[in-house]
Every structure is written in C-alpha cells, then in structure tokens.
C-alpha cells in the first residue's frame, strides 16, 4: 500500500488513504526522521549541497541523511518492511533543510509533489489527516523534484567507522552545541529516552551516537537514528 490524498490543496479536513499514490505526489516519507536530519544540515549557503536533506534508495533500504561538514546524521530503514507505505523516486530527493527545521507537531507522514510542495499528515494509519502544507523555495538550482535528485556527494556512509572500540585513555572532548543538538533530537524520538555512544579506536576517529526509533505508523522496529560526531582536538 502507498498513499492517496483526496485533495491537492492545503485543507485541514483532507483525508489520506493507504491505497494508491496519486499522480501529483512523487514521494511519501516518515516525517520525524526528515525533521531530525534537517537539524544537522548546514545553514551556510556557500556549502550548497550540504544545505539539503538527502533521501535515496540503497538496495532494499531507504536512507535519510544530512551533514554540515562537521557532524553527520543518517536514518536507514527497510522499505519493504513498511508494507510499501513509503515511496521515493528512483533517483532520490534533495529537500532544502532550513524550512524543515521547525517541527510540525502531530505529523507522521510527509508527501512531496513534483513542484516540491510538502504536505504534512497526522492521525491513524488507515485515515491520515492533512495538517498543513507549504512549498519549498528554490535553492541551488533545485526547483522541482526532477531537479532534486540525489547526488553521491557527500556520501556520508564512507565516513562511518567500521570499528568502534570504546577505548578510553585520554579525555574525550566534544563541542557542547553539537552534543546538545543531538540530545534534543534523541529526547524527542528515542525509544525509552536512551541513546548509545560508541567511541572510535583512536582519539582522531569519530564517535557514533545512536538511539532506537519506532515508526508509529508501521510499528517497524530495529531501525536507528545515528549521529556521527568528531571529538575536539585539544592541544596541550
């Protein structure tokens, strides 16, 4: 099943049914991981592609990711395990992150039209209600879903450490703001209000902070929100 919306205009009473995707919608995505990713994208217009939330297919998984060049976020989930509730163009999407940083309370599903109008939906799985909508402004030449195709850059998966040793020796030092912003996301979305920290094998390798996340619409567990954070180099 995928999503059908009964009206294309923003309408608080519009209903969404899980049967077939309408022609005007090109993607349906879990809302809160998109919101989380937006928190860690760059606000520096000179960094261009780092100003976007990147969403793409990787085999049977969907990946939602962002980075500002100092830390990175990713959320991967098995698209087949969601009863085809979510969908995405084959070439993926780029979503300008700045307008997505503010949370749309009670939203659960985000649908995207070809002209990059975003619809936010909340409620029960079998009958979602449209809460609000707005059009993403054009940025860096991305004015439609056809322009908003995923780029391999920054390819943050290659940055993820393959070994995490939790070796403790000298103190680890972190940027307070970067840590605080992760805790805000984890506090809102983590199952049981817990998160896990895994350190690199050397002081120059990153930490991975992660928490379990449960999609309320699909009840799919096993997916996690992950945050890559480099320790600050302290020179004595």
N, C-alpha and C positions, 0 to 999 in steps of 0.2 A: 504493500500500500504506500502511496505517497499523498501529497496534499492537494486538495482542491479548495479554492477560495470562491465564495459566491459573488463577490463584487470586487472590482478593481480599485475603487476609490476608498480613501480612508473613511471607515464607518465603524463606529463603536459597536454596532449591532451585527456587523457582518460575521457570518459563520464560516468556519473552515472544517471541511470533512475529509477524512482519510480515505480517498478512493482513487482519484487520478489527478495528475498535475495539469493545471490549466496552461494555456498557451502563453500567457503573459508572465508566468513565473519560471525562472530558469534554475533556481536553487531553493532548497529548504534545508535549514541547518539548525543545530541545537543552539539556542540563544546564549546561554551563560558562558560557555567556553569562548564564544566570539567576544563577548564583553570582557572576559578575563584577558584574552590576547591583546585587545585594544589598549589595556593599561600599560603594556610593555613595549609598544611600538614607539618609534621616535617622533618627537614634535619638531625636529629640525628639518625645515623644508629643503635644505641642501642635501639631505640624505635620501631624498626621493623614495626609492622602493622600500626603505625602512619605515616609511610613514604608513604602510599598509599592513592589515591582517592578511596573511597568505592562507588560502584554503585550497587543498589539492587532494587528488587520489594517489595513493601509494599501494598498489596491489589491491587487496580487499579492504584496505583501511582508508579512512578519511583522516587528513591531518590539518589542524588549525594551528598556525604558528605566527610568532612575531619576534622582533628584536629591535633594539635601538643601537646595537653595536657594542653595548657594554654587558648586557644580560639577554637572555632569550627565554621564550615560553613556547611550549608545544602541548597539544592535546591530540591524541590518536584514539580512534575507536573503530571497531569492526562495523562497517556499514551494513553488512549482511545480517548482523545481529540485532538490527533495529527494525526488522520487518519492513525494510525499504521505506521507512518513514522519511528519511533524509535523502536528498539528491543533490547532485553537483554537476556542472558541465565537465566534459572530459578534460578540458584544458584548465580547469580550476577557476579560481576567482581571486581578485585583489580587491579588498574593501578598505577604503580610506579610514584610518583608525580614529582620528580625532573626534568626529561626531559620535563615535560608538563608545567613547569613554564613560559617558553618563549612562547609568543603568536605567533600563525601562522595567520598573517593578512589575512583578507577576508575569512577565513574558517568559515563554518557554521555547517558542519556535520563531525563527527568523526566515522569512521568504524574501527573495530578491528577484526583481523584474529585470528585463533586458536593459532598461534605461537607468538601472541602479536605484530604483525606489525600493526602500526597505519597509516591509510590513512586519509588525511585532504582534505575536499571538500568544494568548494565555488561556488557561482553563483546562478542561479534561481532554484526554487523548481523543475520544470519539467525537468531540464537538468543541473545537477551539474558537475563541472569540478574538477578533481583531482589536487590539488595544490602541495602536497608533501607527503612523507611517510617516516617513519623510524621504526625500530624495538626497542621495549623497552628492555633494558638489563635485564637479570635475576637478581632478588633481593629477598632475604629471602625465597628461595626455590620456588618462583613464576616465572616459565619459560614458561608457556603456559596458555591459557585461562582455561584449565582444572584445573590448579593449582591455578588460580586467582579467586577462588570462594569467595564470600563474607563471612566474619566472623562476628558473632554477636558483638564481641568486635570492637570498643569501645562503640557501642550502644548510640550514642550521643542524640537520641530522649529522653532518660530518663533524660538527663541533662537540657532539655529545661524547663524553668519555666512555670508552669500552670497559674500563676497570675503575672501580671505586673502592679504595682500600680503607677509608676511615682511619688512616694512620695519624696519630696525634703526636706532635713533638713540640715545635714552637707554636705560640698562639696564632690562631686564625683571626684575621681582621676583615670586617665587612663594611661596606658603605651602608650607613643606617637607613637612608631613604630607600635604597634598593631593597633592603630586607623588609622595611615597613610596608612597602607597596605589595610585596608578595604576601605578607601576613594579612593584609586587607582582603585579598582575593581568597586566600585559604580560609579565613574566618567566615567568609560568606558561603563558600562552596564545598569545603571539605566534609567528608563523612566523619561523624563523631568528633569534629573540631580538632583533629590531629593532623600533623604533617610529618614527613620523614626527611631527614637530612643525611646525605651520603657524600663523604668527602673524597677528594682526589688522593692519589698516592703521593703527590708532591705538593708543596705549598703554591706552586705556579699552575696547578691544574684546578679546574672549577669544581664547585660543589653542585650537586643536583638536589634541589628541594622538591618534594612531591607530596601529593595528597590524593586519596581515593575520591572519585566523583561519581555520583549516581544520577543518571538521567531519569527524571521523574516520569517522563512520558513512555520510555521504553523499558524502564527497570533494568537497563543493561549495566552490570557491574564489571569490575575488572579493568575499566579504563581509568587513567590517572591524569591529573594536571601536573606538568613538570616545568620546573624553573631552573635554568642554568645560571649560576652566579659565581663570578670570579672573586676570590679573596683579594683584598687590597694589599699591594706590595708595601711593606714597611721597611724602610732602610734605617739602620741603626748607625 
